[in-house]
Amino acid sequence: MENKVNKKDKKPGIIGVVIVLLFLAIALSGQIFILKQDWVTHITLIVTTVVAAVVAMYYGFTWEDIQEGIMYGCNLAMIPMLILMMVGVLIATWIPAGTIPSLIYYGLKILSPKFFLFTVALICSVASIATGSSWTTGATFGVAFMGIGVGLGIPPAMTAGAVISGSIFGDKMSPLSDSTNLAAAVAEADLFDHITSMFYSTGPALLISLVLYLILGFRFDATTIDQSQIDVIFNGLQSNYYISPIAFIPPIIVVILAVKRMSGLAVMVIASIIGMIFAMIFQGYGLGEMLNFMQNGFASATGVAEIDSLLSRGGLQSMMWTISLGFIALSFGGVLEKTRMLEVLLDKMKGAVKKSGGLIFTHAIAATLVNIFSASQYMAIIIPGRMLVPAYKEKKILPQVCSRVCEDTATVTSPLVPWGLCGVYFTGVLGVATLEYLPFVFLSYLAPLITVLYGFTNKFIWKEGERDSVKTYHDEDKAEMVN
């Protein structure tokens, strides 16, 4: 019993925590900006994990404690990484099935370059609300939009930014989303009160983002398109792939299954199998060929460079770089959590929570930092949220304000972290580096700014008495109407 108490009371010093975080910041900055080695983040994080382990052991933690943190992080990564594997398989079946080629073909016919980015963000937001998953939207609609954008002459980084903005908005606002339910639970808020609260911050963030995408889109019009090249793409797609509205059946099934709350992993498996069957029926591929595609990716051989570069992708193996980064990053985050380094950091920030504005600003900074250092939006929701819930209660601020801040900071900034779960996911699926699409994910900047602004201006920061007054007011109105 005494050992358990001692273990519970163990805590590293703030100097040790600062050493670990400074080492991470310097190592990553040197790797990216000085050595120009974007693709060795794995090794940087492994070395930083070693530094964190040494510091933790200096403060009395054992190797068993360190290993517990590593295993905890890996366990958090397990389902998301399995989903990522199946996303690679899904893409490799939907291309030969004609699904992605058909989405690109009809999209090029319908969408205008000027309104493309606006349309992408809007459609992805609706799709994510329906499915409750930004990941599912990115792997289906997002992949198709990337291809359409190339055909329309839109830079891939801009398209990826619009896909991610729309996807994370819908994910946040959907009652089917795991992060939405998690944030409500962490803050002890009613789920639909939480979603209603987010309309006041995320709603304006999306509207401003749509306006920005519209303005950005004015740079592109019919004159930016090489129509002869578009014709070549049309002919290449029609000559080599099954182009038909029937090919839209797989994504429709995905949406239906997601709405019915089937697990994301099961949805990806089913969608991949359907894609394989479609490819064998409509394109004449054999079972052996399809298994090879699912393992190693599909190689397009139309002779049209633009098509082949777009459609030569997918496969389980193509996701292994991303998956390994996810496991390593979350292992590092698990060590920080289990050795209480994140807790020590947040404890030092609690002094700034005397007023509502300071509380919400502290929550926003803490969630963003946990996102960066733990590589997990789930940790960024849970750790700062649970630590600051008592401060919200002390100020009699309703729980849906706390849950809103969780989402407006932890959830929306997660795609901006190159080694974070969402960052590696969208980079792997959309084929655009995180640092390239980062400037164009407008929602990820606007939502935190708006929620912090509300804190300092005391707008939409509802308190218990105000809520009760509203209810009493409506009750009195009803009584008067009855009389």
Secondary structure, DSSP 8 states (H G I E B T S, - for coil): -HHHHHHHH----HHHHHHHHHHHHHHHHIIIIIS--GGGHHHHHHHHHHHHHHHHHHTT--HHHHHHHHHHHHHHHHHHHHHHHHHHHHHHHHTTTTHHHHHHHHHHHH--HHHHHHHHHHHHHHHHHHHS-HHHHIIIIIHHHHHHHHHHT--HHHHHHHHHHHHHHHHHH-TT-HHHHHHHHHHT--HHHHHHHHHTTHHHHHHHHHHHHHHHHTT--GGGS-HHHHHHHHHHHHHHS--SGGGGHHHHHHHHHHHTT--HHHHHHHHHHHHHHHHHHHS---HHHHHHHHHH-B---SS-HHHHHHHSB--GGGGHHHHHHHHHHHHHHHHHHHTTHHHHHHHHHGGG-SSHHHHHHHHHHHHHHHHHHH--HHHHHHHHHHHHHHHHHHTTB-HHHHHHHHIIIIIHHGGG-TTSHHHHHHHHHH---HHHHGGG-THHHHHHHHHHHHHHHTTT--BHHHHHHHHHHHHHHHHHHH-
